[in-house]
């Protein structure tokens, strides 16, 4: 083996090693609170959650096409002729289109990826946050459980908080409140001191709206002022954080409002 070939082999081995030490298992992924099950687990690469492209696109209702020339990944809306997202293996440049209401047309954008698509165990892995936000999904990351939650625009508008035909936040009590689901219960129970304080205000409101429905369903307790609940929870969780106390958000909310926790959590 000549010197040049030795250097090439050593370089390839170094590259493979650097990828192996920089990639490690990520937490679970949920789309509209339904867990995404894949044959290749998600991984953290360059501090970004990478997922199998086919698994995630199927969960969000898109199609994916592999283009051998240029090793490109194209993501399409159902029945669309043109791709909504274009990425390439090892390339930090990605392209996506979004509909502009003012222009009445789709506008193309270029994005720079911190972690470009890679192939792991014969599966194409793509950056989860980029591909999700490019198609209009909301992304929540729970720093305590290390799980990632994706919420579709439809879910954000119609599924969380208000129930069916009811404006709970306004306290009108008109219509039927949507029964709490096990998936929503688990979502609420996953938040603790650190993960709560990492959430954005609209994400906190989403959690509180589920808590309100849960309280009403089990104990008939009606939340009339969501902002007050948010302020009270923020104050208590910030106090816990200063005192290095790790506590559950739902448990804390029940304690603040004298809700009997044993009605909700056994043991």
Secondary structure, DSSP 8 states (H G I E B T S, - for coil): --HHHHHHHHHHHHHHHHHHHHEEE---EEETTEE---SS--EEETTEEEEEHHHHHHHTTEEEEEETTTTEEEEEETT-SS-SEEEETT-SEEEEEEEETTTTEEEEEEEE-SS--EEETTEEEEEHHHHHHHTT-EEEE-TTT--EEEE-HHHHHHTSSS-BS--TTTT---SB-----HHHHHHHHT-BHHHHHHS-HHHHHHHHHHHHHHHHHHH------HHHHHHHHHHHHHHHHHTT---BHHHHHHHHTT--GGGTS--
